[in-house]
Amino acid sequence: MIPLVMNAEELSQMKDYLIEKISKLEEELSFTFDFTIGTMIELPSAALNSSSIAEHADFFSFGTNDLTQTTLGLSRDDASKFLNTYVENDIFSEDPFVSIDQGSVGRVVEMSVSEGKSSNKDLKIGVCGEHAGEANSIKFFNTLQIDYISCSPFRIPTAKLAAAQAEIIKIN
């Protein structure tokens, strides 16, 4: 997985480099590695270039912590100093680093998933970061048909329950 990709050319060059190195290693070891190459979508520029990036990727993994920072222009390190005031004053309904802000970051993810899948129908889509373990965010991601989520171990029970509930809601 290649992080912080900005555009398709960057991913293409990194992918070619990795494939070259892996091929040499396979030759040296007389062993064939089974691997996929994908990218983190952490920058608005990557989301905006999803269609062309998807042509070079087996998967997208949305790094929602960084994507929230870069989309909203907020630092997680400084957010604790003012986010409570933002929530109290209805600038945000919830802390966007805890629950995905569907009106901004969520729309970026939705657009990126749609464009990526339209360009590469086999593209796998995942989400990693704090949002991948938060119930309301998981329900939102389920509406986008995300293939997988990756969260910290202590969030797994909540994530499993939220994913099951979201799927039940979708079925009914």
C-alpha positions in Angstrom: 0.0 0.0 0.0 1.4 3.3 -1.1 0.6 6.3 1.1 0.0 10.0 0.3 -0.4 9.5 -3.4 -1.5 12.7 -5.2 -2.2 11.6 -8.8 -2.1 8.6 -11.2 1.4 9.2 -12.5 2.9 9.1 -9.0 1.2 5.8 -8.2 2.1 4.4 -11.6 5.8 5.2 -11.1 5.8 3.8 -7.6 4.0 0.6 -8.8 6.5 0.1 -11.6 9.4 0.5 -9.1 7.9 -2.0 -6.7 7.1 -4.5 -9.4 10.7 -4.3 -10.6 12.1 -4.8 -7.1 9.7 -7.7 -6.4 10.5 -9.4 -9.7 14.2 -9.3 -8.9 13.6 -10.7 -5.5 11.4 -13.4 -6.9 14.2 -14.4 -9.3 16.8 -14.5 -6.6 14.6 -16.6 -4.3 13.0 -18.7 -7.0 9.7 -17.9 -5.4 6.6 -16.1 -6.7 4.9 -13.6 -4.4 1.2 -13.1 -4.5 0.6 -9.4 -3.9 -1.7 -6.5 -4.7 -0.7 -2.9 -5.0 -3.0 -0.1 -3.9 -2.9 3.3 -2.4 -4.1 5.3 0.6 -6.5 8.0 -0.3 -5.5 10.7 2.2 -5.3 13.8 0.1 -8.1 15.7 -1.6 -6.0 15.7 -4.8 -6.0 11.9 -4.7 -9.8 11.8 -4.3 -10.2 14.2 -7.2 -8.0 12.0 -9.3 -9.6 8.7 -8.3 -10.7 7.7 -11.8 -7.2 7.8 -13.2 -5.5 6.5 -10.0 -7.9 3.5 -10.0 -6.4 2.4 -13.4 -3.2 1.6 -11.5 -4.6 0.3 -8.2 -5.9 -3.0 -7.0 -7.4 -1.2 -4.0 -8.0 2.1 -2.3 -7.7 2.4 1.5 -9.2 5.7 2.7 -7.0 7.0 5.5 -9.8 9.0 7.0 -7.7 10.6 9.8 -5.4 12.3 7.3 -8.2 12.9 4.8 -10.2 14.7 7.5 -7.2 16.9 8.3 -6.4 17.7 4.7 -10.0 18.2 3.6 -11.0 20.4 6.5 -7.6 22.1 7.0 -7.6 21.1 10.7 -4.8 19.6 12.6 -5.8 16.7 14.9 -3.0 17.8 17.2 -4.6 21.2 17.7 -8.3 20.3 17.3 -8.8 19.6 21.0 -8.2 23.3 21.7 -11.3 24.4 19.8 -13.4 21.6 18.5 -15.7 21.5 21.5 -16.5 25.1 20.9 -17.2 24.3 17.2 -19.6 21.6 18.2 -21.3 23.8 20.9 -21.7 26.5 18.2 -23.1 24.0 15.6 -20.1 24.5 13.2 -19.9 20.7 13.4 -22.6 18.4 14.7 -19.9 16.1 16.1 -16.1 16.0 16.3 -15.1 15.2 12.7 -12.1 13.3 14.0 -14.4 10.9 15.9 -17.4 10.6 13.5 -17.0 11.2 9.7 -18.3 14.6 8.6 -20.6 13.3 5.9 -21.2 16.7 4.4 -17.5 17.3 3.6 -15.1 14.4 4.1 -18.0 11.9 3.5 -18.8 13.5 0.2 -15.1 13.3 -0.8 -15.1 9.6 0.0 -18.4 9.0 -1.8 -17.1 10.8 -5.0 -13.8 9.0 -4.9 -15.4 5.5 -4.5 -17.8 6.2 -7.3 -15.1 7.5 -9.7 -12.7 4.8 -8.7 -15.2 2.0 -9.2 -16.4 3.4 -12.5 -12.8 3.3 -13.8 -11.9 -0.1 -12.3 -14.8 -2.3 -11.5 -12.6 -4.8 -9.6 -11.2 -2.1 -7.3 -11.5 -3.0 -3.6 -12.4 -0.2 -1.2 -11.4 0.0 2.4 -11.3 2.5 5.2 -8.7 2.7 8.0 -8.4 5.1 10.8 -10.5 6.1 13.8 -13.7 6.3 11.7 -13.4 2.6 10.8 -14.2 1.8 14.4 -17.0 4.3 15.0 -20.6 3.2 14.6 -22.1 6.1 12.8 -19.2 6.3 10.4 -19.5 2.5 9.7 -23.2 2.9 8.9 -22.3 5.7 6.4 -19.5 3.6 4.8 -21.9 0.7 4.4 -24.1 2.9 2.2 -21.0 3.3 -0.1 -20.5 -0.5 -0.3 -17.0 -0.4 1.2 -15.4 -3.8 1.1 -13.6 -3.7 4.4 -12.6 -1.6 7.4 -9.4 -1.7 9.4 -9.5 -0.4 13.0 -7.5 -0.7 16.2 -8.1 -4.0 18.1 -10.0 -2.4 20.9 -12.6 -1.1 18.4 -13.2 -4.4 16.7 -16.3 -5.4 18.9 -18.0 -2.0 18.2 -17.0 -2.2 14.5 -18.5 -5.7 14.1 -21.7 -4.7 15.8 -22.1 -1.5 13.8 -21.3 -3.3 10.5 -23.9 -6.0 11.3 -26.5 -3.4 12.3 -25.8 -1.3 9.1 -26.3 -4.4 7.0 -29.5 -5.3 8.7 -30.9 -1.8 8.1 -29.9 -2.0 4.4 -31.6 -5.4 4.0 -34.9 -4.2 5.6 
